[in-house]
Amino acid sequence: MGRTSDAREKILSAARSLIELRGYSALGVAEICKTAGVPKGSFYYFFESKEALALTVVDEQWAGQRRAWERVLHGGAAPLSRLRLLFEETEAGQRAGQQSCGTVAGCLFGNLTLELSNQSEAVRDRLQGIFEAQVEMVESVVAEALGRGEVSVTDTRAAARALVAQLEGQVMFAKLYNDTDRLGPLWANCLALLGAPAPRVSAAGA
């Protein structure tokens, strides 16, 4: 049983890495198994198709990301501080990925949305659910900030959608230009979307 479980994890790990680096459509089952170091028969023992594998990769990626988002967004800091930490951790993750493999991987969910939303209804539905969950998590923090008078938006759901879109868009530009500095304006842009005052810059030596 241990070896069987190990084979499944190897397939998932290989698929996740290959999808991040090259996308989904160009990959074949044989290449995934070769990268994983497992026989091709092992693939079909665990997954009935490449689409089923992709859905599992998405689910596992979201499970990990959701835990990270909940840790940050449900923390004890002020609401805007929690949002800022979310963006900072996203940027740090992209920088770490670039240092590891030489390229900015971008967001797995955003990458698959661009590639597969018109090809796989199952993947489209799964990704829609993930982005809606992200919006709900962000909206609860925006609503808290509004209640404290820290932002001026009135439609918290629309504001949360704009923040998630801003995050995805900036990550996409970082991937396009292979430049994590593209993530630099993210927080200032988000403050503007929320109608929050920009942070004050202290004078030198103050």
C-alpha positions in Angstrom: 0.0 0.0 0.0 2.8 2.4 0.8 4.3 2.0 -2.7 0.8 2.5 -4.3 0.2 5.7 -2.3 3.7 6.9 -3.2 3.0 6.4 -6.9 -0.1 8.5 -6.7 1.7 11.4 -5.0 4.6 11.2 -7.5 2.1 11.5 -10.4 0.3 14.4 -8.8 3.6 16.2 -8.0 4.9 15.7 -11.6 1.7 16.8 -13.1 1.5 19.9 -11.0 5.1 20.9 -11.9 4.6 20.2 -15.6 1.3 22.1 -15.8 2.9 25.1 -14.1 5.9 25.1 -16.4 4.3 24.1 -19.7 0.5 24.1 -19.5 -2.0 21.3 -19.6 -2.7 20.7 -23.3 0.8 19.9 -24.4 1.3 17.2 -21.8 0.7 13.5 -22.4 0.2 10.8 -19.9 3.5 9.1 -20.9 5.5 12.3 -20.2 3.8 12.7 -16.8 4.6 9.1 -15.9 8.1 9.4 -17.1 8.7 12.5 -15.0 7.1 10.8 -12.0 9.2 7.7 -12.5 6.2 5.4 -12.4 4.8 2.9 -15.1 2.0 4.2 -17.3 -0.3 1.6 -15.9 -0.1 3.3 -12.5 -1.7 6.4 -14.0 -4.9 4.6 -14.9 -5.0 2.8 -11.6 -5.5 6.2 -9.9 -7.0 8.5 -12.7 -9.5 7.6 -15.4 -8.2 10.4 -17.6 -5.9 13.3 -17.9 -8.8 15.6 -17.1 -9.5 13.7 -13.9 -5.8 14.2 -13.0 -6.1 17.9 -13.7 -9.1 18.2 -11.4 -7.3 16.4 -8.6 -4.3 18.7 -9.1 -6.6 21.7 -8.9 -8.4 20.4 -5.8 -5.1 19.7 -3.9 -3.7 23.0 -4.9 -6.8 24.8 -3.6 -6.8 22.8 -0.4 -3.3 24.1 0.4 -4.0 27.6 -0.8 -7.3 27.9 1.1 -5.5 26.9 4.4 -3.0 29.7 3.7 -5.6 32.3 2.9 -7.7 31.4 6.0 -4.6 31.6 8.2 -3.9 35.2 6.9 -7.4 36.5 6.4 -8.8 35.1 9.7 -5.8 36.4 11.7 -6.0 38.9 14.5 -4.5 41.9 12.7 -6.5 44.8 11.3 -8.5 43.9 8.1 -6.4 46.0 5.7 -3.2 44.6 7.3 -4.5 41.1 6.6 -5.3 41.9 3.0 -1.8 43.4 2.6 -0.2 40.3 4.1 -2.1 38.1 1.6 -0.7 40.1 -1.3 2.8 40.0 0.2 2.7 36.3 0.7 1.5 35.9 -2.9 4.4 38.0 -4.2 6.9 36.0 -2.0 5.6 32.8 -3.4 6.1 33.9 -7.0 9.6 35.1 -6.2 10.5 31.8 -4.6 9.2 29.9 -7.6 11.2 32.1 -9.9 14.4 31.5 -7.9 13.7 27.8 -7.9 13.0 27.2 -11.6 14.1 30.4 -13.3 10.6 31.5 -14.5 7.6 33.0 -12.8 5.0 30.2 -12.7 2.0 32.5 -12.2 -1.2 31.2 -10.6 -2.2 27.6 -11.5 -5.8 28.5 -11.4 -5.4 31.6 -13.6 -3.2 29.7 -16.1 -5.8 26.9 -16.4 -8.6 29.4 -16.7 -7.0 30.9 -19.8 -6.1 27.5 -21.3 -9.0 25.3 -20.5 -12.2 27.3 -19.7 -13.4 26.8 -23.3 -12.3 23.2 -23.5 -13.3 21.5 -20.3 -16.6 22.2 -18.6 -15.6 20.2 -15.5 -12.4 22.3 -15.1 -14.3 25.5 -15.7 -16.9 24.7 -13.0 -14.1 23.8 -10.5 -12.2 27.0 -11.2 -15.4 29.1 -10.9 -16.0 27.6 -7.5 -12.5 28.4 -6.4 -12.6 32.0 -7.5 -16.0 32.4 -5.9 -14.6 31.1 -2.7 -11.7 33.5 -2.9 -14.1 36.4 -3.4 -16.2 35.4 -0.4 -13.1 35.2 1.8 -11.9 38.6 0.7 -15.4 40.1 1.0 -15.6 39.3 4.7 -12.4 41.2 5.3 -13.5 44.2 3.1 -16.9 44.3 5.0 -15.0 44.4 8.3 -12.8 47.3 7.0 -15.9 49.1 5.9 -17.4 48.7 9.3 -14.3 50.3 10.8 -14.5 53.2 8.4 -11.2 52.3 6.7 -12.6 52.0 3.2 -15.2 53.9 1.3 -16.7 51.2 -1.0 -20.3 50.4 -0.5 -20.6 47.2 -2.6 -18.3 44.8 -0.7 -18.9 41.9 -3.2 -18.0 44.0 -6.2 -14.9 45.3 -4.3 -13.8 41.8 -3.4 -14.2 40.7 -7.0 -12.0 43.6 -8.1 -9.3 42.7 -5.6 -9.2 39.1 -6.6 -9.1 40.2 -10.3 -6.3 42.7 -9.5 -4.3 39.9 -7.8 -4.8 37.5 -10.7 -4.0 40.2 -13.3 -0.8 41.3 -11.6 0.4 37.7 -11.2 -0.4 37.1 -14.9 1.7 40.2 -15.9 4.6 38.9 -13.7 4.4 35.6 -15.5 4.2 37.3 -18.9 7.3 39.4 -18.4 9.0 36.9 -16.1 9.4 39.8 -13.7 8.1 39.7 -10.1 8.7 43.4 -9.8 5.4 43.7 -11.8 3.7 42.8 -8.4 5.1 45.9 -6.8 2.1 48.2 -7.4 -0.4 45.6 -6.2 -1.1 47.0 -2.8 -1.4 50.6 -3.9 -3.8 49.5 -6.6 -5.9 47.6 -4.1 -6.1 50.6 -1.8 -7.3 52.7 -4.7 -10.0 50.1 -5.5 -11.2 50.1 -1.9 -11.2 53.9 -1.7 -8.7 53.7 1.2 -6.1 56.4 1.8 -2.7 55.6 0.5 -0.1 55.0 3.1 1.8 58.1 4.2 5.5 58.2 3.3 7.6 59.5 6.2 10.2 62.1 5.5 13.8 60.9 5.6 15.1 60.9 9.1 11.7 61.5 10.6 
